[in-house]
Amino acid sequence: MTDDTSPPANEVVFDRRMLEALICPRTQATLEYDADQQELISKQAGLAYPIRNGIPVMLEDEARVLK
């Protein structure tokens, strides 16, 4: 029996404990984790920072602007 919520075996998973140490580089605000999109959301900045291979990319140039 498999757990449908488990990531594929070859996928690197973001460690949610990192949220305690990470802040938005623009606003210094806390971030929210969006597991579906694999992004860290800064509501104050209106940006979504991507997570690639389990590693957050905390560069404004790489962030997606939220609508």
Backbone as CSV, one residue per row, in Angstrom:
resi,resn,N_x,N_y,N_z,CA_x,CA_y,CA_z,C_x,C_y,C_z
1,MET,0.843,-1.177,0.000,0.000,0.000,0.000,0.889,1.241,0.000
2,THR,0.562,2.202,-0.850,1.364,3.420,-0.931,0.591,4.598,-0.361
3,ASP,1.330,5.568,0.121,0.747,6.791,0.660,0.707,7.818,-0.459
4,ASP,-0.482,8.259,-0.875,-0.627,9.192,-1.985,-0.053,10.570,-1.682
5,THR,0.201,10.888,-0.420,0.748,12.193,-0.068,2.275,12.202,-0.084
6,SER,2.893,11.053,-0.252,4.354,10.974,-0.277,4.879,11.408,-1.631
7,PRO,6.000,12.145,-1.648,6.594,12.540,-2.927,7.218,11.329,-3.615
8,PRO,7.418,11.422,-4.930,8.114,10.338,-5.620,9.498,10.109,-5.004
9,ALA,10.001,8.921,-5.142,11.269,8.548,-4.504,12.431,9.432,-4.955
10,ASN,12.416,9.924,-6.187,13.537,10.713,-6.696,13.364,12.218,-6.462
11,GLU,12.288,12.643,-5.836,12.034,14.058,-5.609,12.607,14.495,-4.267
12,VAL,13.341,15.611,-4.265,13.894,16.156,-3.035,12.807,17.000,-2.381
13,VAL,12.610,16.810,-1.093,11.537,17.478,-0.369,12.085,18.655,0.429
14,PHE,11.322,19.755,0.441,11.667,20.929,1.230,11.456,20.614,2.705
15,ASP,12.442,20.933,3.516,12.363,20.725,4.964,11.645,21.927,5.590
16,ARG,10.430,21.706,6.052,9.610,22.790,6.607,10.260,23.492,7.801
17,ARG,11.180,22.843,8.459,11.873,23.478,9.593,12.682,24.693,9.137
18,MET,13.009,24.753,7.851,13.759,25.900,7.320,12.942,27.185,7.418
19,LEU,11.613,27.074,7.461,10.760,28.262,7.559,11.050,29.075,8.808
20,GLU,11.534,28.415,9.851,11.853,29.119,11.090,13.019,30.087,10.902
21,ALA,13.900,29.799,9.957,15.096,30.617,9.758,14.999,31.546,8.553
22,LEU,14.100,31.253,7.617,14.026,32.041,6.391,13.056,33.207,6.531
23,ILE,13.442,34.343,5.927,12.572,35.511,5.851,12.649,36.068,4.436
24,CYS,11.691,36.893,4.105,11.681,37.532,2.790,12.850,38.513,2.695
25,PRO,13.658,38.415,1.648,14.790,39.342,1.517,14.365,40.798,1.304
26,ARG,13.175,41.014,0.786,12.719,42.385,0.533,12.115,43.024,1.782
27,THR,11.240,42.293,2.480,10.490,42.889,3.586,10.921,42.404,4.966
28,GLN,11.726,41.362,5.027,12.134,40.729,6.282,10.952,40.063,6.989
29,ALA,9.852,39.846,6.281,8.660,39.214,6.849,8.782,37.694,6.787
30,THR,7.961,37.020,7.595,7.929,35.561,7.556,7.307,35.089,6.242
31,LEU,7.574,33.842,5.927,7.117,33.255,4.671,6.146,32.120,4.934
32,GLU,5.307,31.843,3.952,4.393,30.705,4.005,4.813,29.714,2.935
33,TYR,4.684,28.433,3.261,5.072,27.361,2.345,3.863,26.899,1.545
34,ASP,3.984,26.941,0.229,2.954,26.414,-0.667,3.492,25.114,-1.257
35,ALA,3.054,23.995,-0.685,3.567,22.685,-1.092,3.165,22.335,-2.522
36,ASP,1.969,22.727,-2.932,1.506,22.404,-4.286,2.358,23.079,-5.356
37,GLN,2.695,24.343,-5.149,3.477,25.106,-6.116,4.980,25.030,-5.869
38,GLN,5.368,24.453,-4.715,6.770,24.406,-4.305,7.365,25.818,-4.308
39,GLU,6.729,26.675,-3.510,7.145,28.069,-3.391,7.038,28.520,-1.944
40,LEU,7.805,29.549,-1.619,7.686,30.244,-0.347,7.047,31.590,-0.649
41,ILE,5.949,31.877,0.022,5.141,33.054,-0.280,5.424,34.165,0.718
42,SER,5.689,35.352,0.183,5.782,36.559,0.993,4.585,37.423,0.622
43,LYS,3.564,37.414,1.472,2.364,38.200,1.194,2.656,39.690,1.218
44,GLN,3.526,40.124,2.131,3.851,41.547,2.236,4.537,42.064,0.973
45,ALA,5.430,41.262,0.404,6.151,41.679,-0.798,5.377,41.342,-2.074
46,GLY,4.396,40.446,-1.955,3.655,40.021,-3.137,4.498,39.154,-4.055
47,LEU,5.385,38.342,-3.450,6.297,37.507,-4.221,6.217,36.054,-3.775
48,ALA,6.500,35.165,-4.718,6.583,33.734,-4.432,7.966,33.261,-4.861
49,TYR,8.760,32.835,-3.894,10.117,32.368,-4.157,10.083,30.873,-4.465
50,PRO,10.701,30.446,-5.554,10.641,29.031,-5.934,11.510,28.149,-5.041
51,ILE,11.111,26.894,-4.958,11.911,25.878,-4.287,12.321,24.890,-5.362
52,ARG,13.611,24.745,-5.563,14.132,23.846,-6.596,14.999,22.774,-5.947
53,ASN,14.646,21.533,-6.204,15.376,20.397,-5.623,15.474,20.499,-4.111
54,GLY,14.400,20.993,-3.491,14.349,21.098,-2.043,15.037,22.322,-1.473
55,ILE,15.574,23.182,-2.344,16.327,24.353,-1.890,15.584,25.631,-2.285
56,PRO,15.247,26.486,-1.306,14.583,27.750,-1.637,15.539,28.695,-2.364
57,VAL,15.046,29.298,-3.425,15.822,30.286,-4.179,15.322,31.657,-3.729
58,MET,16.062,32.277,-2.825,15.626,33.514,-2.192,16.172,34.749,-2.898
59,LEU,16.026,34.774,-4.196,16.461,35.918,-5.005,15.226,36.590,-5.608
60,GLU,15.136,37.913,-5.449,13.985,38.630,-5.991,13.856,38.452,-7.503
61,ASP,14.982,38.350,-8.193,14.957,38.177,-9.644,14.344,36.838,-10.057
62,GLU,14.373,35.863,-9.174,13.821,34.537,-9.445,12.382,34.388,-8.950
63,ALA,11.915,35.333,-8.154,10.582,35.235,-7.556,9.499,35.567,-8.575
64,ARG,8.347,34.917,-8.353,7.169,35.165,-9.181,6.335,36.231,-8.473
65,VAL,5.839,37.205,-9.248,4.990,38.245,-8.688,3.586,37.676,-8.516
66,LEU,3.036,37.844,-7.319,1.684,37.363,-7.035,0.664,38.342,-7.589
67,LYS,-0.431,37.809,-8.034,-1.493,38.667,-8.605,-2.433,39.145,-7.548
